[in-house]
Amino acid sequence: MTLAPKLAAEAFGTFALVFAGTGAIVINHVSGGAVSHVGVALTFGLVVMAMIYAVGAVSGAHLNPAVTLAFCAAGRFPARQIVPYAAAQVAGAFAASGLVLALFGNEANLGATLPSGGVWQSFALEVALALILMLVILRVSTGSREQGVTAALAVGGVVALEALFAGPICGASMNPARSLAPAVCSGSLRHLWAYLAAPALGALAAVPLAAVMRHHEGAAA
């Protein structure tokens, strides 16, 4: 398969993720809480699940530059495709934030991720969240592809779970593209660095941990 369909799939999948997820945040705000925090968390998890079904067989459904980077670090993804994948993901995220802005105006910072407390608290949370998410991804994916029932349920479930408990503190981004687009489009750039760096660090930290598990799995067999 050529690279173009993969990039189109990544752009569309990330567009859907950011449009549905941040759209839920904005609609919850303008509707006076009709969606609820639980609804927002479930929206993120469900859209990730749906996109794994929709584009996983095409591009692997990374939808996240940190995931792409970690797949490469794990030896499952070619380094030459990191930049094109990340560019497609960011383009999809910006298209989504632009559409949310056009539909609702600059409400709720377009769903930008901002710390509710100290920035280092949110930074540490984001590292831990990304580590857990990436470990699950590495354990349920085939090569660099998130696809199939197991991956969709596991990854979507982890995204929803982490958004449920950590969202009120740090926003539970776990995804530089998801944080970058609404921050830039809304002008809410405060502490953006934390949401770009922490998911990448957490995802990379999951790689050796997954390798250790795989080694012991093989030894036990």
Backbone hydrogen bonds, N-H to C=O, Kabsch-Sander energy under -0.5 kcal/mol:
donor,donor_aa,acceptor,acceptor_aa,energy
6,K,2,T,-0.7
7,L,3,L,-2.4
8,A,4,A,-2.5
9,A,5,P,-2.3
10,E,6,K,-2.4
11,A,7,L,-2.6
12,F,8,A,-2.6
13,G,9,A,-2.8
14,T,10,E,-2.4
15,F,11,A,-2.3
16,A,12,F,-2.7
17,L,13,G,-2.2
18,V,14,T,-2.7
19,F,15,F,-3.0
20,A,16,A,-2.5
21,G,17,L,-2.5
22,T,18,V,-1.9
23,G,18,V,-0.7
23,G,19,F,-1.1
24,A,20,A,-2.0
25,I,21,G,-1.4
26,V,22,T,-2.5
27,I,23,G,-2.9
28,N,24,A,-2.3
29,H,25,I,-1.7
30,V,26,V,-2.7
31,S,27,I,-1.9
32,G,29,H,-1.1
33,G,28,N,-3.3
39,G,35,V,-0.6
40,V,36,S,-2.2
41,A,37,H,-2.4
42,L,38,V,-2.5
43,T,39,G,-2.2
44,F,40,V,-2.1
45,G,41,A,-2.1
46,L,42,L,-3.0
47,V,43,T,-2.5
48,V,44,F,-1.9
49,M,45,G,-2.1
50,A,46,L,-2.6
51,M,47,V,-2.4
52,I,48,V,-2.0
53,Y,49,M,-1.8
54,A,50,A,-2.3
55,V,51,M,-3.1
56,G,51,M,-0.5
56,G,52,I,-1.5
58,V,55,V,-1.2
59,S,55,V,-2.5
60,G,55,V,-0.9
60,G,56,G,-0.8
61,A,55,V,-0.6
67,V,64,N,-0.5
68,T,64,N,-2.0
69,L,65,P,-2.5
70,A,66,A,-2.2
71,F,67,V,-2.5
72,C,68,T,-1.9
73,A,69,L,-2.3
74,A,70,A,-1.8
75,G,72,C,-1.8
76,R,71,F,-2.7
77,F,71,F,-0.7
81,Q,78,P,-1.7
82,I,79,A,-1.6
85,Y,81,Q,-2.2
86,A,82,I,-2.9
87,A,83,V,-2.7
88,A,84,P,-2.2
89,Q,85,Y,-2.5
90,V,86,A,-2.7
91,A,87,A,-2.4
92,G,88,A,-2.4
93,A,89,Q,-2.2
94,F,90,V,-2.6
95,A,91,A,-2.2
96,A,92,G,-1.9
97,S,93,A,-2.5
98,G,94,F,-2.5
99,L,95,A,-1.8
100,V,96,A,-2.5
101,L,97,S,-2.4
102,A,98,G,-2.2
103,L,99,L,-2.2
104,F,100,V,-2.5
105,G,101,L,-2.2
107,E,105,G,-2.3
110,L,107,E,-2.6
111,G,108,A,-2.3
112,A,109,N,-1.6
114,L,112,A,-0.6
116,S,169,I,-2.7
122,S,118,G,-1.8
123,F,119,V,-2.5
124,A,120,W,-2.5
125,L,121,Q,-2.2
126,E,122,S,-2.7
127,V,123,F,-2.1
128,A,124,A,-2.2
129,L,125,L,-2.9
130,A,126,E,-2.5
131,L,127,V,-2.2
132,I,128,A,-2.3
133,L,129,L,-2.6
134,M,130,A,-2.8
135,L,131,L,-2.3
136,V,132,I,-2.1
137,I,133,L,-2.3
138,L,134,M,-2.8
139,R,135,L,-1.8
140,V,136,V,-1.8
141,S,137,I,-1.7
142,T,145,R,-2.1
143,G,141,S,-0.6
145,R,142,T,-2.1
146,E,60,G,-2.2
146,E,144,S,-0.6
147,Q,145,R,-0.8
151,A,147,Q,-0.6
152,A,148,G,-2.3
153,L,149,V,-2.5
154,A,150,T,-2.6
155,V,151,A,-2.7
156,G,152,A,-1.9
157,G,153,L,-2.0
158,V,154,A,-2.2
159,V,155,V,-2.4
160,A,156,G,-2.2
161,L,157,G,-2.6
162,E,158,V,-2.8
163,A,159,V,-2.2
164,L,160,A,-2.2
165,F,161,L,-1.9
166,A,162,E,-2.4
167,G,162,E,-0.5
167,G,163,A,-1.2
169,I,166,A,-1.4
170,C,166,A,-2.3
171,G,166,A,-0.8
171,G,167,G,-1.2
179,S,175,N,-1.6
180,L,176,P,-2.8
181,A,177,A,-1.8
183,A,179,S,-1.5
184,V,180,L,-2.5
185,C,181,A,-2.7
186,S,182,P,-1.8
187,G,183,A,-1.1
188,S,183,A,-1.4
189,L,187,G,-1.3
192,L,189,L,-2.0
194,A,191,H,-1.0
195,Y,191,H,-0.8
195,Y,192,L,-0.7
196,L,192,L,-1.0
196,L,193,W,-0.7
197,A,193,W,-2.6
198,A,194,A,-2.2
200,A,196,L,-0.6
201,L,197,A,-2.4
202,G,198,A,-2.7
203,A,199,P,-2.5
204,L,200,A,-2.3
205,A,201,L,-2.1
206,A,202,G,-1.1
207,V,203,A,-0.6
207,V,204,L,-1.0
209,L,205,A,-0.9
210,A,206,A,-2.5
211,A,207,V,-2.0
212,V,208,P,-2.2
213,M,209,L,-2.0
214,R,210,A,-2.3
215,H,211,A,-2.3
216,H,212,V,-2.3
217,E,213,M,-2.1
218,G,214,R,-2.2
219,A,215,H,-2.2
220,A,216,H,-2.3
221,A,217,E,-1.6
